[in-house]
Each structure stands twice: as C-alpha cells, then as structure tokens.
Amino acid sequence: MLPAGPALCRAAVSGISAAIRAASEDITVDYGKSGAPKMGKNKPRHAEHNAKGTKKNPFGKQTDKSELLKRMKAAAEKTKTED
C-alpha cells in the first residue's frame, strides 16, 4: 500500500531535488570504458586476390576483348556441332 499524504509528497520532492543536484554537478561518464563493443574499422579482414593496383590487376589495365570473342565463338561453334 502506498503512503498517503505528506509522506508521498516528501518522497517525490526528495527524488526531484536529488535529480536536480546531480544535473547541476559536472558529472561526465566515460562510455568508452563501459565494455561496449568497438565499432568496425571499415576495412576487410584479408587482402583480396584481385584487388586493384596489385601485380595481377594493375591500375589502368584494359582487358583484351579479342581473346574473349575468340573463346565465345569457339564455344558457340562447339554447341552447333553437338546439336
């Protein structure tokens, strides 16, 4: 059962005054030390095998489409002869 009358009012006033006192004091909380998980560093966990600027894939390298076209034509001819 809740206290009636002045006891209830005193409890509410003391809670408010404690909140005002705490707000007026300069209390800073260092949340970095609270054990919260660290944010990602926005970098991959490993190096990619085909990353730009490597020996396999240098910057500015243009692929030769003629070899691709030859392979595609050979594959098309192979499927024509099989049918």
N, CA, C and O of each residue as an XYZ file, in Angstrom:
332
protein
N       0.839     -1.175      0.000
C       0.000      0.000      0.000
C       0.887      1.242      0.000
O       1.900      1.276      0.698
N       0.528      2.236     -0.755
C       1.301      3.461     -0.857
C       1.048      4.376      0.341
O      -0.074      4.439      0.843
N       2.080      5.083      0.801
C       1.850      6.044      1.876
C       0.991      7.192      1.366
O       1.114      7.625      0.220
N       0.144      7.659      2.220
C      -0.783      8.713      1.809
C      -0.308     10.057      2.339
O       0.389     10.128      3.351
N      -0.685     11.100      1.658
C      -0.467     12.456      2.141
C       0.956     12.944      2.045
O       1.600     12.797      1.006
N       1.471     13.545      3.159
C       2.761     14.229      3.138
C       3.957     13.302      2.890
O       4.965     13.740      2.336
N       3.861     12.038      3.289
C       4.984     11.126      3.088
C       5.234     10.896      1.592
O       6.380     10.836      1.147
N       4.171     10.772      0.842
C       4.286     10.577     -0.594
C       4.874     11.831     -1.244
O       5.725     11.726     -2.126
N       4.438     12.990     -0.825
C       4.949     14.240     -1.386
C       6.433     14.423     -1.069
O       7.193     14.870     -1.928
N       6.861     14.080      0.169
C       8.265     14.229      0.542
C       9.151     13.314     -0.304
O      10.244     13.708     -0.710
N       8.677     12.089     -0.571
C       9.455     11.156     -1.373
C       9.617     11.689     -2.796
O      10.695     11.587     -3.382
N       8.574     12.243     -3.335
C       8.636     12.784     -4.692
C       9.537     14.003     -4.740
O      10.312     14.150     -5.685
N       9.460     14.875     -3.756
C      10.275     16.088     -3.734
C      11.748     15.736     -3.542
O      12.618     16.330     -4.179
N      12.030     14.772     -2.668
C      13.425     14.420     -2.439
C      14.025     13.789     -3.694
O      15.206     13.994     -3.974
N      13.245     13.033     -4.449
C      13.724     12.450     -5.691
C      14.017     13.514     -6.730
O      15.005     13.425     -7.460
N      13.166     14.510     -6.794
C      13.359     15.591     -7.756
C      14.582     16.420     -7.383
O      15.381     16.784     -8.246
N      14.724     16.716     -6.092
C      15.866     17.534     -5.688
C      17.184     16.789     -5.915
O      18.193     17.408     -6.250
N      17.182     15.472     -5.735
C      18.390     14.696     -5.999
C      18.724     14.721     -7.484
O      19.895     14.785     -7.856
N      17.715     14.670     -8.322
C      17.935     14.717     -9.763
C      18.481     16.078    -10.186
O      19.362     16.163    -11.042
N      17.951     17.145     -9.580
C      18.423     18.497     -9.900
C      19.866     18.662     -9.441
O      20.679     19.253    -10.153
N      20.193     18.144     -8.252
C      21.544     18.227     -7.732
C      22.528     17.486     -8.634
O      23.622     17.981     -8.907
N      22.142     16.316     -9.088
C      23.016     15.527     -9.954
C      23.194     16.208    -11.307
O      24.269     16.138    -11.904
N      22.155     16.859    -11.786
C      22.245     17.535    -13.075
C      23.117     18.776    -12.980
O      23.803     19.125    -13.941
N      23.101     19.438    -11.849
C      23.878     20.661    -11.719
C      25.371     20.372    -11.531
O      26.209     21.202    -11.882
N      25.712     19.193    -10.977
C      27.120     18.835    -10.829
C      27.679     18.437    -12.185
O      26.945     17.945    -13.042
N      28.966     18.647    -12.381
C      29.588     18.295    -13.655
C      30.039     16.841    -13.596
O      31.179     16.545    -13.239
N      29.132     15.944    -13.950
C      29.418     14.517    -13.929
C      29.576     14.071    -15.381
O      28.649     14.191    -16.183
N      30.744     13.564    -15.704
C      30.950     13.027    -17.043
C      31.170     11.525    -16.934
O      31.870     11.048    -16.041
N      30.575     10.805    -17.837
C      30.672      9.358    -17.848
C      31.466      8.958    -19.084
O      31.146      9.379    -20.196
N      32.485      8.160    -18.892
C      33.302      7.693    -19.993
C      32.727      6.369    -20.481
O      33.031      5.312    -19.929
N      31.895      6.431    -21.516
C      31.250      5.228    -22.023
C      32.229      4.324    -22.770
O      31.916      3.158    -23.011
N      33.395      4.828    -23.140
C      34.387      4.007    -23.806
C      34.934      2.925    -22.899
O      35.397      1.891    -23.379
N      34.887      3.142    -21.608
C      35.401      2.167    -20.644
C      34.307      1.231    -20.133
O      34.555      0.423    -19.239
N      33.110      1.332    -20.686
C      31.993      0.565    -20.148
C      31.908     -0.848    -20.708
O      31.030     -1.612    -20.307
N      32.788     -1.210    -21.614
C      32.764     -2.558    -22.158
C      31.863     -2.691    -23.370
O      31.543     -3.805    -23.784
N      31.454     -1.579    -23.939
C      30.617     -1.625    -25.132
C      31.448     -2.148    -26.309
O      32.660     -1.932    -26.347
N      30.816     -2.829    -27.264
C      31.588     -3.344    -28.401
C      32.172     -2.221    -29.237
O      31.560     -1.164    -29.392
N      33.342     -2.455    -29.768
C      34.006     -1.441    -30.588
C      33.426     -1.463    -31.996
O      33.039     -2.516    -32.503
N      33.372     -0.317    -32.605
C      32.852     -0.211    -33.962
C      33.878     -0.788    -34.940
O      35.071     -0.841    -34.642
N      33.402     -1.217    -36.105
C      34.271     -1.765    -37.131
C      35.198     -0.702    -37.687
O      34.887      0.488    -37.643
N      36.312     -1.122    -38.199
C      37.305     -0.185    -38.729
C      37.112      0.052    -40.226
O      37.896      0.772    -40.845
N      36.072     -0.549    -40.810
C      35.716     -0.349    -42.207
C      36.843     -0.774    -43.151
O      37.143     -0.084    -44.126
N      37.447     -1.894    -42.854
C      38.457     -2.438    -43.743
C      38.276     -3.954    -43.786
O      37.783     -4.543    -42.824
N      38.666     -4.586    -44.884
C      38.469     -6.031    -44.981
C      39.400     -6.792    -44.040
O      40.441     -6.279    -43.630
N      39.017     -7.999    -43.711
C      39.824     -8.828    -42.810
C      41.034     -9.431    -43.515
O      41.986     -9.867    -42.867
N      40.992     -9.454    -44.830
C      42.105    -10.025    -45.587
C      42.254     -9.265    -46.898
O      41.358     -8.522    -47.298
N      43.380     -9.451    -47.560
C      43.621     -8.806    -48.853
C      42.937     -9.613    -49.947
O      42.979    -10.843    -49.934
N      42.321     -8.941    -50.871
C      41.646     -9.604    -51.976
C      42.669    -10.093    -53.001
O      43.704     -9.460    -53.206
N      42.375    -11.206    -53.632
C      43.313    -11.771    -54.607
C      43.330    -10.979    -55.913
O      44.297    -11.063    -56.671
N      42.282    -10.217    -56.183
C      42.211     -9.457    -57.430
C      42.029     -7.965    -57.160
O      41.333     -7.283    -57.912
N      42.637     -7.461    -56.114
C      42.480     -6.057    -55.747
C      43.137     -5.153    -56.779
O      44.139     -5.517    -57.395
N      42.563     -3.976    -56.957
C      43.122     -3.005    -57.904
C      44.491     -2.542    -57.417
O      44.706     -2.346    -56.220
N      45.408     -2.371    -58.359
C      46.733     -1.875    -58.022
C      47.726     -2.944    -57.634
O      48.834     -2.628    -57.201
N      47.353     -4.211    -57.779
C      48.288     -5.297    -57.464
C      48.972     -5.767    -58.750
O      48.684     -5.267    -59.837
N      49.869     -6.722    -58.609
C      50.597     -7.228    -59.776
C      49.640     -7.911    -60.760
O      49.801     -7.782    -61.974
N      48.656     -8.628    -60.244
C      47.691     -9.308    -61.104
C      46.726     -8.338    -61.782
O      46.279     -8.587    -62.902
N      46.407     -7.242    -61.112
C      45.395     -6.321    -61.615
C      45.875     -4.878    -61.452
O      45.380     -4.173    -60.573
N      46.817     -4.422    -62.269
C      47.347     -3.062    -62.094
C      46.326     -1.996    -62.483
O      45.371     -2.277    -63.207
N      46.531     -0.785    -62.004
C      45.655      0.329    -62.339
C      45.766      0.642    -63.822
O      46.861      0.564    -64.379
N      44.673      0.991    -64.475
C      44.685      1.419    -65.861
C      44.824      0.298    -66.870
O      44.991      0.573    -68.058
N      44.761     -0.945    -66.448
C      44.909     -2.072    -67.373
C      43.588     -2.282    -68.105
O      42.532     -2.387    -67.480
N      43.654     -2.343    -69.424
C      42.477     -2.625    -70.233
C      42.493     -4.090    -70.631
O      43.529     -4.611    -71.044
N      41.364     -4.752    -70.511
C      41.304     -6.151    -70.888
C      41.200     -6.260    -72.409
O      40.583     -5.415    -73.058
N      41.799     -7.293    -72.964
C      41.780     -7.527    -74.397
C      40.524     -8.316    -74.738
O      40.384     -9.471    -74.338
N      39.617     -7.696    -75.473
C      38.330     -8.331    -75.781
C      38.432     -9.335    -76.931
O      37.534    -10.156    -77.117
N      39.517     -9.275    -77.700
C      39.623    -10.180    -78.854
C      39.748    -11.640    -78.389
O      39.165    -12.533    -79.004
N      40.500    -11.887    -77.315
C      40.616    -13.257    -76.799
C      39.274    -13.763    -76.302
O      38.920    -14.920    -76.527
N      38.533    -12.909    -75.634
C      37.215    -13.290    -75.141
C      36.291    -13.616    -76.305
O      35.550    -14.597    -76.257
N      36.333    -12.801    -77.346
C      35.489    -13.022    -78.507
C      35.826    -14.352    -79.193
O      34.928    -15.072    -79.628
N      37.114    -14.672    -79.287
C      37.527    -15.953    -79.878
C      36.982    -17.130    -79.072
O      36.474    -18.097    -79.640
N      37.089    -17.044    -77.752
C      36.592    -18.134    -76.899
C      35.080    -18.284    -77.022
O      34.559    -19.399    -77.046
N      34.376    -17.152    -77.098
C      32.914    -17.208    -77.216
C      32.499    -17.822    -78.555
O      31.569    -18.627    -78.610
N      33.186    -17.443    -79.627
C      32.871    -18.001    -80.942
C      33.179    -19.492    -80.982
O      32.420    -20.263    -81.570
N      34.281    -19.908    -80.365
C      34.624    -21.333    -80.320
C      33.577    -22.115    -79.532
O      33.213    -23.225    -79.919
N      33.099    -21.556    -78.451
C      32.073    -22.237    -77.645
C      30.767    -22.322    -78.417
O      30.061    -23.326    -78.323
N      30.430    -21.288    -79.179
C      29.204    -21.307    -79.975
C      29.313    -22.349    -81.081
O      28.347    -23.064    -81.346
N      30.470    -22.447    -81.730
C      30.677    -23.452    -82.775
C      30.590    -24.861    -82.196
O      30.048    -25.770    -82.825
N      31.126    -25.029    -80.999
C      31.112    -26.350    -80.365
C      29.671    -26.791    -80.089
O      29.320    -27.952    -80.301
N      28.851    -25.869    -79.620
C      27.454    -26.241    -79.335
C      26.687    -26.481    -80.634
O      25.768    -27.300    -80.649
N      27.036    -25.789    -81.731
C      26.358    -26.022    -83.022
C      26.665    -27.421    -83.547
O      25.779    -28.115    -84.045
N      27.923    -27.825    -83.431
C      28.299    -29.135    -83.947
C      27.750    -30.275    -83.100
O      27.535    -31.369    -83.621
N      27.519    -30.054    -81.823
C      26.974    -31.098    -80.943
C      25.503    -31.338    -81.222
O      25.023    -32.458    -81.046
N      24.774    -30.320    -81.651
C      23.328    -30.467    -81.868
C      22.984    -31.195    -83.109
O      21.805    -31.385    -83.407
